[in-house]
Amino acid sequence: MAEPAQRRATYEDLKKVPDSLLAQIVDGELIALPRPGYAHSRVSSVLGGKLGDPFDHGRGGPGGWWILDEPELHLGDDVVVPDLAGWRRERLPVIPDAPFHTLAPDWICEVLSPATARLDRVRKLALYAREQVAFAWLVDPAARTVEAFRLQQSHWLLLGTYAGDAPARIEPFDAVDLDLPALWSGLPAPSVS
């Protein structure tokens, strides 16, 4: 006997989720998870600041971007909240006065945690590729790495995995050095296995 078709989640379903949880709709499934922990929030905040000055504000860099923390994106029937997202100002000249965005960003960043890594890496990356997001970064605070991808012919091309104490130039923000050690400052030392 066939399983009954599961009802696809709606935005009304998402709005009923308590504010203490981060709710998203991916492939018709309502996903509600606890808000990120301190390490996750710290890395996201520091990265947003490091990119904000040269790319959003144009201080010490080329400018030309809007960099936003946790924007709510309505992409088709999916509702997702990346940790960071960026739009080139040539595509989005003014940030709309709206509770969510329907224009896919040019860059997204997901900060991985044990609870979100599979969702971010598999389901959300596929969604971002479908929506033609040009660049994606996966930042892993536990491993202290940044994986950078460029969309090429609807598939993700790994540009590199960045780690260590040396500054890195990572597309699409390769006009300036990114201070990788600053991303991990204040975090507990990584566990050795």
ZIRA-V669755 format. One record per residue. N is the residue number from 1. PHI is phi in degrees with one decimal (none if undefined). OMEGA is omega as a letter, one per 40 degrees, with the letter a starting at -180 (NA if undefined). BURIAL is b if it has 24 or more other ideal C-beta (glycine too) atoms within 12 Angstrom, else e. Layout:
N	PHI	OMEGA	BURIAL
N	PHI	OMEGA	BURIAL
//
This chain:
1	none	a	e
2	-72.6	i	e
3	-68.8	i	e
4	-67.1	i	e
5	-64.1	i	e
6	-80.5	i	e
7	-68.2	i	e
8	-75.8	i	e
9	-66.9	i	b
10	-118.5	i	e
11	-64.7	i	e
12	-62.3	i	e
13	-61.9	a	e
14	-62.8	a	b
15	-66.3	i	e
16	-83.5	a	e
17	-73.0	i	b
18	-58.0	a	e
19	-62.3	i	e
20	-72.4	i	e
21	-113.9	i	e
22	-97.1	a	b
23	-106.7	i	b
24	-142.9	i	b
25	-119.5	a	b
26	-127.7	a	b
27	53.9	i	e
28	81.5	a	e
29	-101.1	i	b
30	-79.0	a	b
31	-121.5	i	b
32	-123.0	a	b
33	-128.5	i	b
34	-58.7	i	e
35	-58.1	a	e
36	-61.0	i	b
37	-77.2	a	e
38	-62.3	a	e
39	-61.9	i	b
40	-59.7	a	b
41	-64.3	a	b
42	-61.7	a	b
43	-61.8	i	b
44	-61.8	i	b
45	-63.4	a	b
46	-64.3	a	b
47	-62.9	i	b
48	-59.1	i	b
49	-66.8	a	b
50	-63.2	i	b
51	-85.2	a	b
52	-61.8	a	b
53	-58.8	a	e
54	-76.2	a	b
55	-106.1	i	b
56	-84.4	a	b
57	-92.0	a	e
58	75.6	i	e
59	-91.8	i	e
60	77.3	i	e
61	-162.1	a	b
62	-77.9	a	e
63	67.6	i	e
64	89.7	a	b
65	-129.4	i	b
66	-108.4	i	b
67	-113.4	a	b
68	-123.1	i	b
69	-86.7	i	b
70	43.8	i	b
71	-73.1	i	b
72	-84.4	a	b
73	-112.0	i	b
74	-105.0	a	b
75	-117.4	a	b
76	63.8	i	e
77	-86.4	a	e
78	-92.2	i	b
79	-127.4	a	b
80	-129.5	i	b
81	-132.1	i	b
82	-68.5	i	b
83	-65.3	i	b
84	-141.0	i	b
85	-147.9	i	b
86	-136.3	i	b
87	-120.6	i	b
88	-69.5	a	b
89	-65.6	i	e
90	-67.0	i	e
91	-91.9	a	e
92	-133.3	a	b
93	-62.4	a	e
94	-134.8	i	e
95	-72.1	a	e
96	-68.7	i	e
97	-86.4	a	e
98	-147.3	a	e
99	-74.7	i	e
100	-152.7	i	b
101	-109.7	i	b
102	-110.0	i	e
103	-88.8	i	b
104	-59.7	i	b
105	-71.8	i	b
106	-87.8	a	b
107	-147.1	i	b
108	-129.6	i	b
109	-134.2	i	b
110	-114.4	i	b
111	-91.3	a	b
112	-81.0	i	b
113	-139.2	i	b
114	-55.1	a	e
115	-76.4	a	e
116	-114.9	a	b
117	-56.1	a	b
118	-65.8	i	e
119	-59.8	a	b
120	-64.1	a	b
121	-73.8	a	b
122	-100.3	a	e
123	-74.2	a	b
124	-73.2	i	b
125	-61.0	i	b
126	-63.6	i	b
127	-63.3	i	b
128	-64.0	i	b
129	-65.1	i	b
130	-57.4	a	e
131	-87.9	i	b
132	65.0	i	b
133	-67.5	a	b
134	-74.6	a	b
135	-137.7	i	b
136	-139.8	i	b
137	-119.8	i	b
138	-115.2	a	b
139	-107.9	a	b
140	-113.5	a	b
141	-61.6	a	b
142	-67.5	i	b
143	-87.9	a	b
144	55.6	i	b
145	-133.3	i	b
146	-124.5	i	b
147	-100.2	a	b
148	-116.1	a	b
149	-128.8	i	b
150	-120.4	i	b
151	-75.7	i	b
152	-136.4	a	e
153	51.7	i	e
154	66.4	i	e
155	-128.3	i	e
156	-83.6	i	b
157	-102.6	i	e
158	-72.0	i	e
159	-81.6	i	b
160	164.5	i	e
161	-114.8	a	e
162	-110.5	a	b
163	-153.0	i	b
164	95.6	a	e
165	-99.5	a	e
166	-85.7	i	e
167	-61.5	a	e
168	-130.2	i	b
169	-111.0	a	e
170	-124.3	i	b
171	-59.6	e	b
172	-89.5	a	b
173	-106.2	a	b
174	-84.3	i	e
175	-74.5	i	e
176	-135.5	i	b
177	-73.7	i	e
178	-100.3	a	b
179	-78.2	a	b
180	-59.3	a	b
181	-57.5	i	e
182	-64.3	i	e
183	-63.7	a	b
184	-98.8	a	b
185	-61.0	a	e
186	86.4	i	e
187	-85.4	i	b
188	-61.2	i	e
189	-59.8	i	e
190	-63.3	i	e
191	-75.6	i	e
192	-98.5	i	e
193	-120.0	NA	e
//
